[in-house]
Amino acid sequence: MTVIEYVRQRFSPEAQNSTITREIVAGATTFFTIAYIFIINPSLLGSTGLDQQTVLTATILISALATIGMGLLANVPLILAPGMEMNSYFVFILVGYRNIDPQSALGIVFWCGVLFIIANITNLRTKLIQEFPTVLKSSFSIAMGAFLVVVGLKIGGVLIYNEHLICSGIGVLEGPAFWIFVLSVSAVYLFDGVLKIRGGILLSVIITFIVSHLAGWLDVSNSPSPSGSIVSSIKFMPKLNVLSNGSAISALLTLFVIDFFGSIAKVVSMTKGTKLEITDGDTRALKRALYVDGIATTGGALMGTSNVTIYVESHVGIRQGARTGLSSVVCGILMLAVLPFSKWLSLIPVNVAAGVLVYIGFLIINSTKTPLMTAGVQEKISMFLMAAMVVGTLSLDKAILIGLISSVIQSVRNKNPISPVLLISTIVLAGAVWTSWV
């Protein structure tokens, strides 16, 4: 059997109205749209004290292995990498605000992946999908998008937060840091939003870095020097005995909610209208895809990175005609090809990507436009309060709790039966948030 024959037999592209060539091109295109994560994720997590080269190697390896696994096991064209909303929560909330050391924070990420796997095994996933209102799921996306926007503004120095992470005002809108931020926002909007260049986000980060360096806005003298081999940078990092306090449990539940509903929403929305459409019911393709997601999160934590999730950039490949897991395998192989050059990517600081965080945050918020239009007054007020909580306090867990409580209140007001799953989720998260305060 030739390689071509094996590929046809293994992925059956023709049965999905695709071709091997189309799948390869789509996989390569998707790679260039997602490659920016290899710059941003290590730079973000490296600011917590984690070794940046270790995080970079972990990011590349787990993204590649998870993406290839998605292609081989689920046979769907979905790409995985450390999520932007999760790595920001890791840096600014777990480590920055709650003073959890980075290794313990990785332990929380590990148990989040385990919880995710258990939710699939026990079919808790199906119950949550069916019993959580659609508008509530959309409100979670609004909170996540607002969180990314605020984090980008904080990194760019536009918003100032005190030691309690309460927004205390607007920063100095001048000087090198501000102009780097302006350039970052302008570049990503131009290349990805207006010109729609494949790999526009990655290109915007590179252009911002080069221009800022040439303009003298950027000091790279303190950047980490590339050193060590790829093998030596792979380490066992997390503390797994972390779940002994309320703060850790609250963080675990928040990460679980973000990852869980975010992954489902991405899988369902990105395959809608295609031959590989996956509904939000209990389908084998969805179950396999989410298994890979959960396993990748546990594996990524062991290597030294935050939650791994399905990326919306997968839709780029789908629009290019990808219909099978072959495109994911191609993208994963190209990710592995980055490894020999990984040591030099760590030279790029995170503030040159602040605009990317703002841009992606607005994309996430914009994706909820239809559910927002159909939401009732109380639901819209709940969404506003969730976004306001995020902007004012950078607290995703409290924002999610507002959404859950609002949903319970609405059920009572409408004299509808309260979902036991919704009620238990609200009580558990409320208890975890309260414990983290006291």
Backbone torsions as a table, in degrees:
resi	resn	phi	psi	omega
1	MET	NA	126.8	179.0
2	THR	-77.1	168.1	179.1
3	VAL	-61.9	-42.7	-179.7
4	ILE	-61.1	-43.0	179.8
5	GLU	-64.8	-40.2	178.4
6	TYR	-63.5	-43.4	-179.7
7	VAL	-61.8	-43.1	179.3
8	ARG	-63.1	-40.2	-178.6
9	GLN	-71.6	-38.0	-174.5
10	ARG	-75.7	-39.9	-173.5
11	PHE	-110.1	-19.1	178.6
12	SER	49.6	55.5	-178.7
13	PRO	-62.8	-36.4	-178.8
14	GLU	-62.7	-34.6	179.3
15	ALA	-67.1	-20.2	178.2
16	GLN	-104.6	20.8	178.1
17	ASN	60.2	42.2	178.3
18	SER	-134.4	-179.2	176.6
19	THR	-136.0	164.2	178.6
20	ILE	-62.4	-43.7	179.8
21	THR	-60.8	-44.2	-179.9
22	ARG	-62.8	-40.0	180.0
23	GLU	-65.3	-40.7	-179.9
24	ILE	-65.5	-45.8	179.4
25	VAL	-62.7	-42.6	-179.9
26	ALA	-64.1	-40.1	178.6
27	GLY	-64.1	-41.4	178.8
28	ALA	-67.2	-40.2	179.0
29	THR	-62.6	-43.8	179.9
30	THR	-63.3	-37.0	178.9
31	PHE	-57.1	-45.4	-177.5
32	PHE	-69.7	-25.2	178.6
33	THR	-79.7	-19.5	-175.7
34	ILE	-109.1	-7.2	-173.8
35	ALA	-63.0	-17.5	179.7
36	TYR	-61.4	-24.7	-177.9
37	ILE	-64.1	-25.0	179.8
38	PHE	-72.8	-13.8	173.9
39	ILE	-96.3	-47.3	-171.8
40	ILE	-73.4	-46.6	-174.8
41	ASN	-61.4	-49.0	178.3
42	PRO	-63.5	-36.6	-179.4
43	SER	-66.9	-41.7	177.5
44	LEU	-64.4	-55.8	-176.0
45	LEU	-67.8	-28.4	177.7
46	GLY	-65.1	-24.1	179.6
47	SER	-70.9	-11.8	179.2
48	THR	-87.6	-9.1	-176.5
49	GLY	110.7	-10.0	174.0
50	LEU	-66.7	146.3	178.4
51	ASP	-64.8	120.8	-172.9
52	GLN	-64.9	-36.6	178.8
53	GLN	-67.1	-37.0	177.1
54	THR	-63.4	-45.6	179.7
55	VAL	-63.5	-40.5	-179.9
56	LEU	-62.5	-47.4	178.8
57	THR	-62.3	-42.9	178.6
58	ALA	-62.1	-41.7	-179.7
59	THR	-60.7	-46.6	-178.9
60	ILE	-66.1	-47.8	-175.7
61	LEU	-65.4	-49.0	-176.2
62	ILE	-70.0	-33.8	176.7
63	SER	-64.2	-45.0	-179.3
64	ALA	-65.5	-48.5	-177.3
65	LEU	-65.6	-41.3	-180.0
66	ALA	-66.9	-40.5	-179.9
67	THR	-67.1	-43.1	175.8
68	ILE	-63.2	-41.6	177.7
69	GLY	-61.6	-38.7	177.6
70	MET	-61.4	-41.7	179.8
71	GLY	-67.1	-42.0	-176.3
72	LEU	-77.4	-39.2	-173.7
73	LEU	-89.1	-42.9	-177.8
74	ALA	-99.5	-17.9	-179.2
75	ASN	54.2	44.6	175.2
76	VAL	-128.3	149.9	-174.4
77	PRO	-84.8	62.0	-179.1
78	LEU	-114.6	143.2	-174.9
79	ILE	-112.2	141.2	179.9
80	LEU	-123.3	147.1	175.8
81	ALA	-167.0	168.2	176.3
82	PRO	-57.5	126.6	-174.4
83	GLY	-71.9	141.3	-178.9
84	MET	-66.4	-38.4	179.7
85	GLU	-68.4	-34.1	-178.7
86	MET	-76.0	-40.5	-179.7
87	ASN	-69.2	-31.6	175.9
88	SER	-67.8	-41.4	177.1
89	TYR	-63.3	-40.0	178.1
90	PHE	-57.6	-48.0	-173.1
91	VAL	-74.3	-52.1	-168.3
92	PHE	-89.0	-24.7	-178.9
93	ILE	-102.8	-58.9	-176.2
94	LEU	-61.6	-53.5	-176.1
95	VAL	-87.2	-46.8	-173.6
96	GLY	-70.7	-44.2	-174.8
97	TYR	-97.6	-46.6	-176.2
98	ARG	-84.8	-2.6	176.9
99	ASN	56.8	34.2	172.5
100	ILE	-82.2	130.2	-178.2
101	ASP	-67.1	152.5	-173.0
102	PRO	-56.2	-38.4	-179.7
103	GLN	-66.6	-37.7	176.0
104	SER	-68.1	-37.4	176.7
105	ALA	-62.5	-38.7	175.2
106	LEU	-65.0	-32.5	175.2
107	GLY	-62.8	-40.3	176.4
108	ILE	-62.1	-42.2	177.5
109	VAL	-60.8	-41.9	179.5
110	PHE	-59.1	-48.9	-178.3
111	TRP	-69.4	-25.9	173.6
112	CYS	-63.5	-43.2	176.9
113	GLY	-63.3	-40.7	178.1
114	VAL	-62.5	-44.8	178.6
115	LEU	-61.5	-36.6	178.8
116	PHE	-64.1	-42.5	179.1
117	ILE	-65.5	-42.5	178.7
118	ILE	-61.9	-39.6	179.5
119	ALA	-61.6	-32.2	176.5
120	ASN	-75.1	-42.6	-178.2
121	ILE	-63.4	-40.9	-175.5
122	THR	-88.3	0.1	-177.0
123	ASN	64.0	18.7	172.4
124	LEU	-60.9	-32.0	177.3
125	ARG	-54.3	-47.4	-178.0
126	THR	-62.9	-42.6	-179.0
127	LYS	-65.1	-41.3	179.5
128	LEU	-65.8	-40.6	179.5
129	ILE	-61.9	-44.0	-175.2
130	GLN	-75.0	-33.6	-170.0
131	GLU	-99.7	-14.5	174.9
132	PHE	-86.5	124.8	-179.1
133	PRO	-59.0	148.7	-179.4
134	THR	-59.3	-41.1	-179.6
135	VAL	-63.8	-35.4	178.8
136	LEU	-64.8	-42.2	177.7
137	LYS	-62.2	-40.0	178.8
138	SER	-65.6	-35.6	179.4
139	SER	-65.6	-32.4	174.6
140	PHE	-61.8	-41.4	179.8
141	SER	-64.6	-39.5	178.0
142	ILE	-61.9	-43.2	179.1
143	ALA	-63.3	-42.0	179.0
144	MET	-64.2	-43.6	178.8
145	GLY	-62.9	-43.8	178.2
146	ALA	-62.0	-36.8	179.6
147	PHE	-62.6	-45.5	179.6
148	LEU	-64.1	-41.2	178.4
149	VAL	-59.9	-46.8	-178.2
150	VAL	-65.2	-40.8	178.3
151	VAL	-61.3	-42.9	177.3
152	GLY	-61.5	-41.6	178.2
153	LEU	-66.6	-34.8	178.3
154	LYS	-68.3	-46.0	178.9
155	ILE	-62.6	-38.0	-179.9
156	GLY	-76.5	-4.1	178.2
157	GLY	79.8	10.2	-178.8
158	VAL	-78.2	-39.8	176.5
159	LEU	-111.0	141.9	-180.0
160	ILE	-113.2	132.8	177.4
161	TYR	-121.8	140.2	179.4
162	ASN	-81.6	-172.9	-175.5
163	GLU	-66.8	-16.9	177.2
164	HIS	-96.5	10.6	-178.6
165	LEU	58.6	36.0	171.2
166	ILE	-98.4	130.4	-179.2
167	CYS	-62.6	121.6	-174.5
168	SER	-111.7	3.8	176.3
169	GLY	144.9	-171.6	-179.9
170	ILE	-99.5	140.8	-178.2
171	GLY	-76.4	-170.5	179.7
172	VAL	-80.5	114.8	-175.5
173	LEU	-89.3	54.3	175.5
174	GLU	-164.9	172.3	179.7
175	GLY	90.5	172.9	-175.0
176	PRO	-56.3	-46.2	-177.2
177	ALA	-60.0	-41.5	-179.5
178	PHE	-67.3	-42.0	-178.8
179	TRP	-70.1	-31.0	173.4
180	ILE	-62.6	-43.1	179.4
181	PHE	-63.0	-46.6	179.5
182	VAL	-59.6	-43.3	179.2
183	LEU	-64.1	-41.1	-179.3
184	SER	-62.8	-46.5	179.2
185	VAL	-63.5	-44.4	-178.3
186	SER	-64.1	-43.0	-177.0
187	ALA	-65.7	-45.7	-176.8
188	VAL	-69.1	-36.2	177.8
189	TYR	-67.5	-39.6	-179.5
190	LEU	-67.0	-53.5	-172.8
191	PHE	-73.5	-37.9	-177.4
192	ASP	-98.3	-42.5	-174.8
193	GLY	-80.3	-40.0	-175.6
194	VAL	-95.5	-58.2	-177.5
195	LEU	-78.8	-19.9	179.1
196	LYS	52.4	46.0	178.0
197	ILE	-74.7	135.0	175.0
198	ARG	-63.1	125.2	-175.9
199	GLY	81.5	19.7	-176.6
200	GLY	-63.0	-34.4	179.3
201	ILE	-66.7	-46.3	177.4
202	LEU	-60.3	-44.2	-179.4
203	LEU	-61.8	-38.3	-179.2
204	SER	-64.8	-38.1	178.3
205	VAL	-65.3	-44.2	-178.6
206	ILE	-65.4	-45.3	179.7
207	ILE	-62.3	-43.3	179.1
208	THR	-61.5	-41.7	179.5
209	PHE	-63.2	-47.6	-177.2
210	ILE	-65.3	-48.7	-178.0
211	VAL	-64.5	-42.9	-179.5
212	SER	-63.8	-38.2	178.5
213	HIS	-67.5	-44.9	-179.2
214	LEU	-66.9	-32.3	-179.6
215	ALA	-79.9	-6.5	179.7
216	GLY	79.7	14.4	179.6
217	TRP	-81.9	-18.6	-169.9
218	LEU	-116.3	129.2	176.3
219	ASP	-102.6	108.1	-178.9
220	VAL	-101.6	10.6	-177.6
221	SER	-66.7	-26.6	-179.5
222	ASN	-98.0	8.4	178.4
223	SER	-67.7	147.2	-179.0
224	PRO	-65.1	137.7	178.5
225	SER	-79.1	133.9	178.3
226	PRO	-64.4	122.6	-178.9
227	SER	-153.2	161.5	176.9
228	GLY	83.7	160.4	-179.6
229	SER	-92.0	167.7	178.3
230	ILE	-62.3	-42.8	-177.9
231	VAL	-64.6	-42.6	-177.0
232	SER	-68.5	-17.1	-178.1
233	SER	-88.8	-2.4	177.0
234	ILE	-91.2	115.9	-174.8
235	LYS	-134.7	154.7	172.8
236	PHE	-85.0	114.0	-166.2
237	MET	-111.4	-35.8	-168.2
238	PRO	-78.7	153.7	168.7
239	LYS	-94.8	117.4	-172.0
240	LEU	-89.3	-8.3	179.8
241	ASN	-96.8	40.2	-169.5
242	VAL	-89.6	-19.9	-171.2
243	LEU	-82.5	59.1	-178.2
244	SER	-120.1	5.4	178.7
245	ASN	-142.4	158.4	-176.1
246	GLY	-62.4	-34.7	-179.8
247	SER	-61.0	-42.3	179.9
248	ALA	-67.1	-39.9	-179.4
249	ILE	-66.9	-42.1	177.2
250	SER	-60.2	-44.4	179.1
251	ALA	-63.8	-39.9	179.5
252	LEU	-61.6	-46.6	-179.3
253	LEU	-64.7	-39.1	179.1
254	THR	-64.4	-47.6	178.0
255	LEU	-60.3	-39.7	-179.6
256	PHE	-63.3	-46.6	-179.3
257	VAL	-61.9	-46.4	-179.5
258	ILE	-60.9	-50.1	-177.0
259	ASP	-66.6	-45.5	-174.1
260	PHE	-60.9	-59.2	-176.1
261	PHE	-73.9	-30.4	176.8
262	GLY	-63.1	-43.0	-179.5
263	SER	-65.2	-45.5	-179.6
264	ILE	-62.6	-45.7	-178.8
265	ALA	-60.6	-40.7	-179.2
266	LYS	-67.5	-44.0	-179.5
267	VAL	-61.7	-48.0	-176.5
268	VAL	-66.5	-46.3	-174.9
269	SER	-70.5	-38.9	-174.8
270	MET	-75.7	-21.2	179.4
271	THR	-98.7	-3.2	-177.3
272	LYS	-64.9	133.4	177.5
273	GLY	84.1	2.7	177.1
274	THR	-110.6	170.6	178.7
275	LYS	-67.6	-19.1	179.9
276	LEU	-98.7	22.8	-175.3
277	GLU	-55.2	133.4	178.1
278	ILE	-115.2	126.3	177.0
279	THR	-84.7	172.9	-180.0
280	ASP	-89.9	21.1	173.0
281	GLY	-88.0	-163.7	-172.9
282	ASP	-93.2	73.6	-179.4
283	THR	-97.5	154.4	-178.2
284	ARG	-66.9	-39.1	-178.8
285	ALA	-63.5	-43.9	179.3
286	LEU	-64.1	-42.6	-178.3
287	LYS	-62.9	-44.1	179.3
288	ARG	-64.5	-41.7	-179.9
289	ALA	-60.8	-42.0	-178.1
290	LEU	-76.1	-27.6	172.3
291	TYR	-61.4	-46.8	179.0
292	VAL	-59.3	-41.3	179.6
293	ASP	-58.9	-48.7	-178.4
294	GLY	-66.1	-43.3	179.3
295	ILE	-64.4	-38.6	179.5
296	ALA	-64.3	-37.0	178.8
297	THR	-64.7	-43.9	178.0
298	THR	-64.7	-42.7	179.3
299	GLY	-66.2	-39.5	178.9
300	GLY	-64.2	-39.1	178.3
301	ALA	-63.8	-39.7	178.9
302	LEU	-64.3	-33.9	179.5
303	MET	-80.4	-31.4	178.4
304	GLY	124.9	35.7	177.1
305	THR	-141.6	167.7	-176.0
306	SER	-80.1	-175.6	-173.1
307	ASN	-51.0	133.4	174.8
308	VAL	-95.2	135.4	-177.1
309	THR	-144.4	168.1	176.9
310	ILE	-72.9	138.7	-175.0
311	TYR	-102.5	140.7	178.3
312	VAL	-65.5	-20.4	177.4
313	GLU	-63.4	-13.8	174.9
314	SER	-56.8	-29.4	-178.1
315	HIS	-63.9	-25.4	177.6
316	VAL	-61.5	-46.5	178.4
317	GLY	-64.7	-39.3	179.4
318	ILE	-64.0	-39.8	177.3
319	ARG	-66.9	-25.7	177.5
320	GLN	-80.9	-2.9	177.0
321	GLY	109.5	2.9	179.0
322	ALA	-64.7	131.7	179.9
323	ARG	-134.8	-4.8	-178.4
324	THR	-133.8	174.6	179.0
325	GLY	-71.7	-7.5	178.7
326	LEU	-60.8	-39.5	179.4
327	SER	-64.6	-35.1	176.9
328	SER	-66.2	-41.1	178.7
329	VAL	-62.4	-42.8	178.2
330	VAL	-61.6	-45.8	179.6
331	CYS	-62.3	-42.0	179.0
332	GLY	-63.2	-39.2	178.3
333	ILE	-65.0	-40.2	177.6
334	LEU	-65.7	-33.6	174.9
335	MET	-61.2	-43.7	178.7
336	LEU	-61.4	-30.9	-179.8
337	ALA	-67.5	-14.8	178.8
338	VAL	-76.0	-23.7	-173.5
339	LEU	-50.4	-45.8	-179.2
340	PRO	-61.4	-21.1	-178.4
341	PHE	-104.3	4.8	-170.4
342	SER	-64.2	-33.5	-175.4
343	LYS	-62.1	-26.7	-177.5
344	TRP	-85.7	-20.1	178.8
345	LEU	-68.2	-24.8	-177.8
346	SER	-70.4	-7.4	178.9
347	LEU	-76.9	-14.9	-175.7
348	ILE	-88.1	120.0	-178.0
349	PRO	-76.6	160.4	-171.8
350	VAL	-72.3	-26.8	-174.4
351	ASN	-67.4	-18.6	176.4
352	VAL	-73.9	-10.6	179.2
353	ALA	-109.5	9.5	-178.9
354	ALA	-58.6	-39.4	178.8
355	GLY	-64.4	-31.2	178.0
356	VAL	-63.9	-42.1	178.8
357	LEU	-61.2	-44.0	178.2
358	VAL	-61.7	-45.2	-177.7
359	TYR	-63.0	-48.1	-179.5
360	ILE	-65.1	-37.5	177.1
361	GLY	-58.9	-44.0	178.8
362	PHE	-67.6	-33.4	176.1
363	LEU	-63.1	-40.8	179.2
364	ILE	-65.0	-44.6	179.0
365	ILE	-62.4	-42.1	-178.8
366	ASN	-64.1	-27.6	-179.7
367	SER	-67.6	-14.9	-179.3
368	THR	-97.6	13.7	-173.4
369	LYS	-58.8	-44.8	-178.2
370	THR	-66.5	-50.3	176.7
371	PRO	-60.1	-33.6	179.9
372	LEU	-65.9	-37.8	-179.3
373	MET	-65.6	-33.1	-176.4
374	THR	-93.1	-3.6	-177.3
375	ALA	-73.1	151.9	176.7
376	GLY	-79.8	177.3	-177.2
377	VAL	-62.1	-47.7	-179.1
378	GLN	-62.2	-38.6	179.7
379	GLU	-66.4	-38.6	178.2
380	LYS	-67.8	-38.5	176.3
381	ILE	-62.6	-41.1	178.4
382	SER	-61.4	-43.8	178.4
383	MET	-61.5	-41.7	179.2
384	PHE	-62.7	-44.4	-179.2
385	LEU	-65.2	-37.0	177.8
386	MET	-63.8	-46.4	179.0
387	ALA	-64.0	-40.4	179.9
388	ALA	-64.4	-38.7	177.4
389	MET	-62.1	-41.0	179.3
390	VAL	-65.4	-46.5	-178.4
391	VAL	-65.8	-41.0	-175.4
392	GLY	-76.8	-30.3	-172.5
393	THR	-133.0	-2.0	-176.1
394	LEU	55.4	33.2	-175.4
395	SER	-109.7	98.9	177.4
396	LEU	-71.1	-36.8	-177.5
397	ASP	-64.1	-41.7	179.2
398	LYS	-69.6	-34.5	177.6
399	ALA	-64.7	-44.3	178.9
400	ILE	-64.2	-38.5	178.3
401	LEU	-62.5	-39.5	176.7
402	ILE	-58.5	-43.7	179.3
403	GLY	-63.0	-42.2	179.4
404	LEU	-65.2	-46.9	-180.0
405	ILE	-61.3	-43.1	178.9
406	SER	-60.0	-40.0	179.5
407	SER	-66.0	-38.8	177.2
408	VAL	-65.1	-45.4	179.8
409	ILE	-60.3	-41.2	-179.4
410	GLN	-64.6	-37.9	177.6
411	SER	-62.9	-40.9	179.0
412	VAL	-65.9	-44.9	-178.7
413	ARG	-63.6	-37.3	-180.0
414	ASN	-85.6	2.1	-179.4
415	LYS	56.5	36.2	174.7
416	ASN	-95.0	151.6	176.6
417	PRO	-61.2	136.0	178.1
418	ILE	-83.6	125.6	178.6
419	SER	-61.6	126.1	177.6
420	PRO	-57.1	-38.4	-179.9
421	VAL	-64.5	-42.4	178.7
422	LEU	-65.0	-43.4	-178.3
423	LEU	-65.2	-45.3	179.9
424	ILE	-64.0	-42.0	178.8
425	SER	-60.1	-42.2	-179.9
426	THR	-64.1	-45.7	-178.8
427	ILE	-64.5	-43.2	-178.6
428	VAL	-64.5	-46.3	-179.1
429	LEU	-67.9	-38.1	177.7
430	ALA	-61.8	-42.8	177.6
431	GLY	-63.0	-41.2	-179.8
432	ALA	-66.5	-41.3	178.7
433	VAL	-65.5	-43.4	179.1
434	TRP	-62.0	-42.6	179.8
435	THR	-63.6	-34.4	179.6
436	SER	-70.4	-20.7	178.7
437	TRP	-81.6	-38.0	-171.7
438	VAL	-89.4	NA	NA
